[in-house]
Amino acid sequence: MPHSIDDLFENFRLELRRGCLVLAVLAQLQTEHYGYMLRKSLSSKGLEIDEGTLYPLLRRLETQGLLVSEWREEDRRNKRFYRVSPEGETILARLLEEWRGINSSVDRMLSPLERMEV
Amino acid sequence: MDLLERYLQAAKPLLPRKVQGDILRELSENIRCQMEEKEAELGRPLTDAEQEEVIKHHGHPIVVAARYRRPQYLIGPAVFPFYWLILRIAAASALIVRLVVEVVTALLSPDPTHAILPALLAVPWVLVPVFFWITAAFAAFEICSSFVSMNWKTSWSPRSLPVMGTPARTVTRTESVALIIFGAAAIVW
């Protein structure tokens, strides 16, 4: 099937983002948040994420034991607060190491090219 | 908030039953928070159109509900090419066997000219049980392999692959074709 360059880019972009979103969510949930507040705080740091992606992701990470959650009242409303679990902390540290490793490898590959362009 | 209730109601039957109440409560709370914040910003209640926009941004209920489930499939990508190969061989063999059987039976009947057309029309129906049983068998294999840790993907060695030039592949294919013809014959009878 022929793909337009935009479709291809979109597929690769989503693939690339998927893992990074887990990283971002684990990092941000080192302090406690409920769903909508988490979305806002991620977006205020420049990472936009759809509700339809974020809320199921929180559930999945909780099922996998990387997050813990509890229903609690805030502003006379019940909300489900999430926070990273000790297992989540471990995974976050290891993922960060991996992510930084990949970043610096790619940077090393690109830097000669960029020098040539300059 | 009528629109929100309808949205949640549409997603409900598609969610895993054990957690559906909990998921909907959380989803509803998150959407309400978002709407209230927007109301506070505007200093007035949201119009229907504005509510609709907030809800619409969350995605179609079917899509949203699907994201709360694990990916579901009957036959996984690792097994699918093998399934497809077997299915094609079995379908072709079953059609041939059934065709021969039907034609011979019709020719041997007292009135071959009247018997031949219904006999030919009956042939394609053999595909239904072939498709059903092969799919069922592969689906069963897929389900079992997700419960039992299957080590065939990791415990192989390049040394165990067929040697170049030996007819290993043709032999196995002939064997499987023979097996399937007998299987198909069994279905036909």
Interface residues (C-beta under 8 A of the other chain):
Chain A: Y34 G35 Y36 M37 D50 E51 G52 T53 Y55 P56 R59 R77 N78 K79 R80
Chain B: V19 I23 R25 E26 L27 E29 N30 R32 C33 Q34 H57 H58 G59 V63 V64 R67 Y68
